[in-house]
Amino acid sequence: MRISLPPLLERMALVSGLLCAPSLSLAAQSLDWLQEYSVITSGDFTSTSSVHGKILVGGDLAGSNSMDLAVRLSGLVSPSVSTVQVGGSIQSGNPINLQAGSIEYGGSLNRAVNYNGGGSAIHNPGADYSSIFVELGLTSQALAARPANQSLLLPSGQAAGVNFQPVFDASNEAIYHVSGADLFSNRLVQQIDLNLQGGTGSILINVSGTNLNFNQGNFVGGFNQNSAMERIIWNFYEAETLNFDRAFSGQILAPNALITTNQVINGSVFAREINTRAGIQFPTYRGGDFGVTVPEPSSVIFMSFSLMALLRRRR
């Protein structure tokens, strides 16, 4: 089953005035999904490479070459656990090597699967993961509304490196707001470094921009350490397209974006669609929740459609 997230979020905006009603159930924003899954897409996931952890796909799983999935879960999960969940179909191509668990799919299975972890194919025509996609979309918007408590110096006039030096607040959080174009496609940016200065908190980087290209500089230093990457959220809350020509470090929230990359992503990813020719690797997220709550997806969807029905009746 496929879900078009932007229209869904537009419908939910119609009831934004009701979301603070006392009777509406609230849940902690769901960055935990980025701990459970390496890949989450509300649409298609196309890959010709490997994924370390679990995969959740709202659309189709595609890619003509062989792919190695659940690579780092071997021996850690039961064969009955669905490590690959696909709402749509698994498109034709060379065999999939599933190193742990089973494959759950809602449409059709059109390619061979080598179940190296002893799993099997589970046909689930009613597969519907839309509540997770809605929850993560709302989380992205809620995180984008958090004010920055850090500043970042970007080069101007002369080439230089960019250095994130977070000073964690009383909640052990560091929050940045940056322009994606100024950071990722700025020809003056030589490298992108992270100096935690001994801190162990969580880092949220809200990135503005709708169509972004990561084609300048490289991640270095702390951005290449698992202990740091697992506590970083890059929130591309406005993005519609993201093109990565460099290896990426940290967890990615991009609810409305198509991500295209030929370089490895070190961290979990949530996007509308992903098209990758490189691996998506551990770590998954191990940071905090930044103190944000979002409405229960079921409540939001119910209220959205109820209000739409009411408006239609009045018209």
Secondary structure, 3 states (H helix, E strand, C coil): CCCCHHHHHHHHHCCHHHCCCCCCCEEECCCCHHHHEEEEECCCEEECCEECCEEEECCCEECCCCEEECHHHCCCCCCCCEEEEECCCECCCCCEEECCCEEEECCCECCCEEECCCCCEEECCCCCCHHHHHHHHHHHHHHHCCCCCCCCCCCCCCCEEEEECCCCCCCCEEEEEEEHHHHHCCCCEEEEEECCCCCCCEEEEEEECCEEEECCCCECHHHHCHHHHCCEEEECCCCCEEEECCCEECEEEEEEEEEEECCCEECCEEEEEEEECCCEECCCCCCCCCCCEEECHHHHHHHHHHHHHHHHHHC
